[in-house]
Amino acid sequence: MRGPHNIWRLIETLATLERTGANRFVLETMEAPASVRAAARIIGWPFKWLGKDGDPNLPPATRAITALGPAYIKFGQILSTRPDVVGPEMATHLRVLQDKLPPFPVEVAKQTVAQELGQPADELFSEFSEPIAAASIAQVHRARIARTGEEVAVKVLRPGVERNFRRDIDAFYLAASTIELLAPFSRRLRPTDVIAHFDGVVEGELDLRIEASAAAEFSANTEDDAGFVVPRVVWPLSGKRVMTLGWCEGVPLGDNAALDAAGHDRNALGERVLSMFLRHALRDGFFHADMHQGNMKVAANGDLLIFDFGIMGRIDEYTRRVYAEILYGFIRRDYRRVAEVHFEAGYVPPDQEIDEFAQALRSVGEPIFGMDATQISMAKLLAYLFEVTERFGMATRTELILLQRTMVVVEGVARSLNPSINIWEVARPVVEEYIKQNIGPKALARDVARTARVLARFGPRLPELAEQALIAQSNPKPEPERPMRPVQWMGIGAGFTLLGVVLASLF
């Protein structure tokens, strides 16, 4: 991991950051100490001639990342979901990364199809177009299945992408460990953990079977959602380096003029985008975490079509239920109870003051009540909540940061379709439905029934297990100390708080 090629890659990275002006911007945004800023400039400046220029029309950080290549572009996209790490301003810059790269030849794509699926592409597909979209990891072709005539989209990984990404990720690990060693202030942001998260995300995206599985699960969850369509996975024509989905024919969601010309109701579309996202997050705990306009189209019949399932988010059932209780607290303006729930669940370190935390929650929630929905900015709420998070020692869980970031993006999409949309009125029935089904007697009865089923399965073994437990208790053996669970499991509350505040005005 620490080979000379990794060191050289880091030098090239610093040189590009210096050449594009990103070095100063990044370090100032991250509030790095003056000594760290000076060291980065001193290291980067002598090698400035090695750096790449990038597109001068882009902001500094985006310019440097796009110049450094596919792995850096993907890393920038992941960092855009972590404003807790890079700050709200830089996260905004990174969200506009253009993930469009020169395509590789169609002949190479066909070779990959043949190697992966075991038959020549021209036998499997009667039509196979030139690339219609090219990104950092893969590109997409429009094709037609020879046997059935069905029109499909075929996603093919770039040649050598696994090797190239592995090289850069190893360099990222080296950089993260070096930063933690030389800049102790950075440790609360856990640079190595951030790289590990990125590594995991990319590992999944480099195996298209994982993305295909996510698409299939998302499709199963949403099959009864009217006006929302997920393309079908064609499993016989999918593998590790190739994925085939049903073709999505429609008008791009970001083209308002084309939507109007086609006679689509943009107000209804904005409401559907927002309500579907909330329903998937709350009801299913599995949501599309990259819901920008480029990943959605509108079919001729008005259905919302969604694709690109490389970044998905999950929230477990326990988390959703705790969040629902926090919602009730915000609805009642019972900030003390909201604070108690955070402490009871262990989301806030026990050495913090519960009354002070309740007061901080009140400072977030009270300005919302009575305010016109169009005046509220999710981005500003998010920024303030990160301040609260830091002040009370709560580390954030990645899936909830992803949820928060997606909320901001979805709000932006909805407002681009209808600037006067009332997000509270749209969200209200979704939240009411979830709370009705998951808080109260119905949920309790369901939990008791599930517990009874589990006990029934283990019933024959219960006497034996009880006897073993009693014997072990009467003859205790010293056990080695176990490390405490990572602090990130304590910081989930910030994510809950955001949704609680945002949706509190519903009621």
N, C-alpha and C positions, 0 to 999 in steps of 0.2 A: 504493500500500500504506500510505502514511503520511498519508492524508487526515484531515481533521478528524473524520469519522465514526468512524475507528479510535481516535483519541485520546479521543473522547467515550465510546466503548464501553469503553475501558480504565478511564476514570474511574468509569463505572457498575459495572464489575467490582470495582474497589477498594472502592467504597462498599458493595457487597453483601457483600464479604468482611468489612468492618468491622462492618456491621450485624448479621451472623449470628455474629460471633465467630470466623470462620474465619481472619482475618488473623493474629491472635496464634498460633493453633494451627499454621498452615501454616509460618510463619516459624520458630517454635521447632522444629518437626519437621525442617525443612530445615537447622537449625543456622545460620541466617543471622546475620551480625555484628550487634551492637547498633545500629550506625549505620544499617544497612539496615532493621532492624525499626522504628526511629524514623521513618525517611523514609516507609515504607509507611503507618504510622499517621497521620503528619502529612498525607499526601496524601489518604488515605481518609476521615479524620475529618470535615473540613469538608463533604464531599459525602454524609455518612452518610444524610441524609434522602432521597437519590436511590436508595439501595439497596433491594433487595427482601428481604422477610422470610424467605421459604422456610418449610419445614415445621419447626417447633420440636422435633419428636420425633426428628429426624435428627441425627447428629453434625455438628459445625460445617462441615467441608469438604464433606461430602455435601449438607448443607442449602444452602450457597451455590451449589454447582454445579447442583443441581436447580432452584434459583430463577432461574438465569441462562439456562436454556433448552437446547434440543436439542444444539447444537454443544458446549456445555460438558459436558453429560452424556456425550456420546460421547468427548470428550477425557478426562474422568475415567475412563471405562472403559479407554481405552488406557493411561493412566497407571497403572492398577491392575496392568498387566502389567510395569511398570518399577519394581520396588522399589529397583533400583540408583539411580534418579533421585530418587524421592520418599521412600524409606525404607520398611521393612517395616510400620511402624505405619500410615502413611497409605495404603499400598497395600491394607492390610486394610480400612480404612474405605471406600476407593473401590470395592472389590469388591462391596459391598452396595448400590451405586447402583441405584435403582429406575428402569429404563428404560421406565416406563409413562407415557404422555402422553395427553391427551384425543384421541380419534379425530377425523378429519375425516369429513364426510358421505359416505355410500355413493354419492350421486349424483356427487360430485366424483371418487371412485375410478372410477366407470364412465366418466366423461368421459376420464380418463387412459387407461383401457383402450382406448377407441375411438380416441383420438388415436394411441396407440402401435401398436395392432394393425390399424388400418385398417377395423374393423368395429364396429358397436354391441355393447356388452357383452351386451345381452339376446339378440343373435343368436348370439354365441359361447358363452354360458352359459345353460342353462335355469334354473339357480338361482344366486343371488349374494347372500350373506348380508350382514348388518351386520358391521362390524369385530369380529373376535374377539380381536385383539391389536393394540396401537398402541405403537410405539417412537419413538425420536428421528428416524429416517430414513424409516421406512415403516410401513405397517400391513398386516394379513393378513385376507383374507376366505375363507370356505368357499364353494366353488362346485361346479357340476356342468357338465361339458362337454356342450353341446347335441348334438353329432354322435355322441358315443360313450357318453354317460351316466356317464363316469368322474368320481368325486369327486376334487376337487383343492383345493389351497391356492393362492390368488392373492395375491402380495405386490405392493403398489403404493406407489411413492414419495410422500411428502408434497408437496403443491403448493408450489412455490417453494423447496424444500429446498436445491437446488443454490445458488441465489443467497444464501440466508440463511447457509449454511455457509461460502461463499466470503467473505462479509463478516466473519464471526467469525474465520476462519482468518487473514485478513489482519491482523486486530487481534492475534492470537496471535503472528504473526511480529514485529510491532512491539514487543510486550511482551518477546519473547525477546531481540531485538537490544538493547533498552534495558537489560535485566537484565545481559546480557553486558558492556555498556559501563560500567554503574554498579557492578556487583558482580563483580569479577574472580574471586572465589572460586567463582562459579557456572560458570566456563568448563569445568572438568573434567567437568561434567554435560552440556555441549553443549546448552543450551536450544534453539538454532536447529535442531539436528539432530533433537531430539525433536519439534519442531513439523513438520519436514519429514517425519518418519516418520508422524505423525498425518495430515498432508496426503495422503500416499500411501495410507494405509489408507482414509480417507474417500473419496478419489477412486475407489477400487475399489468401495466400498459404494454410491456414488451411481450406479453403472452396474450394473444388476442382471444384465447379460449376463456380467459378471465373476463374480458370485456363482453364477450358473447354471453357468458353466464349472467353477468349483471343485467344485460339487456333483456334476457329471457325472464329473470326474476322481476324486473321492473314491469315488463309486459304483463306477467301473471297478476301482479298486484293491482294494475290499473285497467284491466280489461273491461271492468264495468263502469269506468269513469267516462261519462258521455262527453264527446267532443275532444277526447284526448287519445292519441294513437301512438303506440310504440311499434316500430317496424319488426317484423318477424325474423328470427334468426334462422338461417338455412344451415342446419348443423352438418349435413353431409358435405357441404362445400366450405366448411370452416375448420381451422386448425390453429396451431400455435402462431404462425406467421401470416395467416390469411383468415379474414372473417367476411362472411357474406350475409347481408341483410336485405329484406325487401326494400324496394326503391321508394323514396319519399318524394312525391311530385307535389309541388306547391309553390306559393309565393313566399319569399324570405320574410320573416317576421319584422326585420328591421327596415323594410322598404314601404313606408307609409303610403307613398304615391301609388305603388303597385297594388297595395291592399285596397285603397279607395277605388282604384280603377276596376278591380275585380269585384267590387260590391260587398266587401267584407265589413262587418261591424267592429271597428277598432275598440270601441268601448267594451263590448262583450269579450273581445279577445284579451284585453288588459285584465278584466276581472277573472277570466279563466286561468290565465298564467299565475296570478297570485293565489287564487283559491286552490288550484291543483297542487302548487308547491306546498302550501300549508297542510293540505290533506295528506299528502304523501309523507311529510315529515312527522306529523302527529299520529295519523292512523296507522301507517305502515312502518315508520321508523327507518325507511329506506328511501332516499330522495336523490334526484339528479342534482349534482352540486356544480354544474357548469351551465346554468340556464340563461345564457346570453342569447341575443338575437340570432347570432350565426349558427346556433344549434337548433333552431326551430323554424318551421315553415307552416303555412296555412294551406290546407287542401281546398280544392274547389268547393266542397260542401261545407267549408268553415271549420273542419276539424283541425285541432292543433297537433302538428306532427313534431316529434322530438327525436333527436339522434345524438350520437357521440357519447358513449357511456364509459369513457375512460376515467372520469372522476365522479364517484358516487359517495354519498354520505350515509352513515348509519347512526341511529340512536336506539339504545336498548329500551326494553319496556319499562324497567324500573326508573330509568332516567326520565322517560316521558311522563310517568305518573307523578314523580316528585315535582317535575315542572308544572304539571296541572295544579297541584296544591299551591305552588307559588303563584300561579295565575290567579287562583281564587283570592289569595292574600292581597294581590295588587288590585283586583276588582273591588275588594272591600276597603281598600286603602289601609289595610292592617299590616303596616310595615314591620311591626314587632313580630307578628307571626311569620312573615316572609323571612325575616332574619333567623327566627328559631328553626325553620325548616332547613336553612342552609347549614346551621350548626349541628342539628340532629343528624343530618346526612354526612357530616364530616367534610363539607365542601369549603368551610372556612376553618383555618387553624384554631384550635381551642384556646390559644393564648390571646386571641383578639377579644375586644369588648363588643358584646352583642348589641348594647344600646347605641354605640357609635356606628355599628354597621347598619342598624335600623334607620338611624338618622341619615346616613349616606344614601340608603335606598329611597328615603322620603325625598331627598334632594333631586333624585332622578325622576321619581314618579309624579310628584305633585305638579310640576309644570305642564304635564301632559293633559291633566283633566281640564276639560272646558276649552282646550285649544282646538282651533280648526285643523282638521286632518291634513290639509294641504300645506300647513305651515311647519309641520314636523319633519325633520330630516333624520332618517335612520342612521346616516353616516355620522351625524353629530352625536346622536345618542350612543352609538357604538364607541366613538372616541372617548366620551365621558366615562362609559362603563369600563373601558380599559384602565382609566385612571383609578377607578374604584377598585378594580381587580388588583392592581399593583399595590395600592395603599393597604389593603387588608391581607396581603400575602397569598392571594389565591393564584395558583398556576392554572392555565387553561387546558382543557382537553381538546385535542385536534378536531374531533368530529363536531364539537359545538362551535368552534371557530369557523369551521366550514359552513355550518348552518347559518351563522351570523353573516358571513360574507355573502352567501347565496341569497339571504334575505335582502341585502342591500342591492344586489344585482337584479333580483326579481322586481323589487320596487322600481328600480330604474327602467326596466323593460315595460312594466305596467304603465308608468307615467309617460313613457315615450309614445305609447299607444293612445293614452287618454290623460292629458296633463291634469285634469280636474278629478281624477279618480279618488274616491274616498276609500282608502285601504282598510279602514276600520269596519265599514259596512260590509265590504266584500269578505273580510276574514271572520266576521261574527258567527255565521252559521257553521262554519267549519270548526271553530273552537267550541261552540256550544255542543255540537254533536260529540266531539271527543270527550269533553268533561262529563256529559250525560252517560256515556258508555263506560267510562273508566274511573269515575269517582263516585262512591256511594254503594248502595245495597247490591246493585247488579254486579259491579266489579268484585265486591266481597264474596258474593255467592259463586262467582266464576273461579276466584282464587281458591276457595274452600274445595270446590269440586276437583280442581287440578291437583291440590294437595292430597286429596283422598285417593286419586288415581295413582299418584306416586307411591303412597303408603301401601296401597293394595299390591303393587308390583313387588315391593320389598317386604310385604307382610311375613312370608315364611322365614325370612332371615332376621326379623327384628329381635327375637329372643337371643339368637346367637350374637348379634351385634351388641345388644345390651350387656350380655355376659362378658364379652371382650372388653367393653368400655369399663365395666366395674373392676375387672381384673387389672387392667392397665392403671386405673386410678389407685388401687390398693398397692400396686408395685410400681411406683413411678420410676422412670429412667430419665437421667439428665439428657436434655436435648440441646443440640448446638443452637446458638443464637441465630434467629432468622432476620434477614435485613428487612427494614421497614418498607412498606409499599411506597412507590414513588410519589413525590408530592403532587404530581399532576392530577392524581385521583382526588385531590382535595379541592381543586379549583373549578369544578364544573359549574358552580353557582353563577359565575359571570354570564355564562351562556343562557342560563335560565332567566336571569334578570332581564337581559335584553328583550327576549320574547315577552316576558311578563309586562314590561313597560310598554312595549310597542302595541300590545293587544289589550292593555288594561282599559282603554277608552271604549272598548266594544260594549261595555255594560254600564 
